[in-house]
Amino acid sequence: MADTYTPPMTEPRDFTLPMEPKQFRIDADLFQAPAIISPIALKKLAALHAELGDGTAIATDIDRSLDLIGDMFAILLPGPSGVRFKERLLSETEPIDLTRQALPALYWLLEEYGMRPTGPSSPSPAGSTDGQTDTPNGGTSSTDGATPTE
């Protein structure tokens, strides 16, 4: 009787994610966000972001904008961290600076969850690449360097 080929056993593909919470500090407060964000929370964030609009909406209705930003943090920081963040965001005695603390913390969290680029894109050439481009290279060709040996 002929032997039947049995493929070797391999480990299953593991899609487990690290479960350490994302933490950041503002002054004496340590805020804690979950390791991953649920699709439902992502849907809620998208709706709040759409309602917030662009930067001009913040300037025209600051009270509503602060509430929306606080609601976004309540989703990103469930439990006591979200409550404390919103308290400080709306506080007159223990404020969080909107542009230098709250928004950078929001962008950092979104980056951590993979919802935002981590840095600005590099400039692209404007139109044809024949001749001058918007990106100076200092006269160094990208092919400069060691010459291949034969």
C-alpha positions, 0 to 999 in steps of 0.5 A: 500500500502506498503512503499518503502525503500528509502536509506538515502542520503549520501554526495558524495565522495569528491576528491577535493585537497587543492589548496595552492601553494607550496612555497620555498625560496632560499636567497631573492627569493620566488619561487612558484609552483602550488598545483598540477601537471598535467599529461602532466607536469609529462610526460615532467618531466619524459622525461627530467629526462630520458635525464638527466640520472644518476649523472655521466651525470651531471659531463660529460656535465655540460652545458647540465645538467644545461639546463635540470635541468633548464627546469625541474624547468620551468615545476615545477615553471610555470611563473615568478618563473620558469624564475627566478629560471633558471636565477639564476641557470645559473647566475655567479653573483647570483648563486644557488648552484646546490648540496645544493639548486637546487637539494634539492629544486627539490627533495622536490618538487617531494616529495610534488607531491608524486613522490619520497619517503620522506625518505630513506628506512630502511635496509632489512635483507640480505637473510634468517631471521634465525640468524643474520640480517643486522639490529641490534636490540640491544637485544630487541625483538619486542615482549618485553613489557607488557605481555597479561593478561588472 
